[in-house]
C-alpha cells in the first residue's frame, strides 16, 4: 500500500527528521549477483542518512504477488525508529493459501523451504538456491555495502560477508508472514513480526502446519503478530498459526479498538478498527491488507521497539 504524503510529513516533522535525510530507491536483483531474477519492480530500500552507523536492520517480505514497495509504509516508520530497511523482490506468484486443503502435512514446509533456501523439495514452486529469499537478502546487503558504503550497510555483515542475523528484525505480510517465521526458525534473529498471517493451516487435519511449532533458533518470546478481525484468510486460523509459532496460549492476545497503549506481555495484536471505505464485498480483503496500512502506524512503532 502506498503511504500518503500527509502521513509521511506528520511522522517526519514530529520526529524532527528532514525529508532529505530519508532515501528510498530500487535495486534490481540481477545487479546484486548474476542470475538472480527480477520478479516485480526490484528490491526496495529505505535508509535514514542521519543514522548510517545504526545496528538494526529491518528485512520486509511482501505477500502474494506483492512488489517490494508494498511494505513502503511499514519500512518508512521503521527507519524513523533507527532501522535500515530493505524489502525483498522474490518469486511470490504462488498463493500459499492453495495448500490449505492439502492432505500432505509437509506441503507448507516444502513450499517454504524451497522459496526460502532453494532446496528442491516442492512440486509446487521451482526456486534454486541462487534465487532463494535468503540468498536474495544476503546478496542485496553485500551489494549495498560495496556500492553504498556511506550508508552503513557493512554494519550487518560479518568478516565472511554473512548476515549478522541477531541485528535483524524480520517483518512479513500474508505469505511473507510465513517466510519471516520460517527464516526466524532457521536463524536467531532479533525479532519476527508476522502481519496478517501466516496462512499455513491444514483444514483437513484442523491444525496449523507442523513446521510452525518446530524448534526455533529465535526465542519464541521474540515472535509478534498484528492481525485484523474478520480477515478474508480467516483470522481464527491465523491466531492458531501464530500461537503455534510462539509456543504460547491465548494469554498473549490483545484486541484493540484504539492505539493508546499496548500491554508489554502481549504479542498477538488484533485490530477491531474499521477500515475506511470497506463494503460487505471487499471488507475481508481490506481487513487482510490493514496490517500494512498507515492506520496502524502506532502499532508498528510498538512492534519495532526493542
Buried (B, 14 or more C-beta within 10 A) or exposed (E): BEBEEEBBEEBBEEEEBEEEBBEBEBBEBEBBBEEBBBBBEBBBBBBBBBBBEBBBBBBBBBBBBBBBBBBBBBBBBBBBBBBBBBBBBBBBEBBBBEBBEBEEBBBBBBBBBBBBBBBEBBEBBEBBEBBBBBBBBBBBBBBBBEEBEEBBBBBBBEEEEEBBBEBBBBBBBBBBBBBBBBBBBBBBBBBBBBBBBBBBBBEEEEBBBBBBBEEBEBBBEBBBBBBBBBBBBBBEBBBBBBBBBBBBEEEBBBEBEEBEEBEEEBBBBBBEBBBEEBEEEEBBBBBBBBBBBBBBBBBBBBBBEE
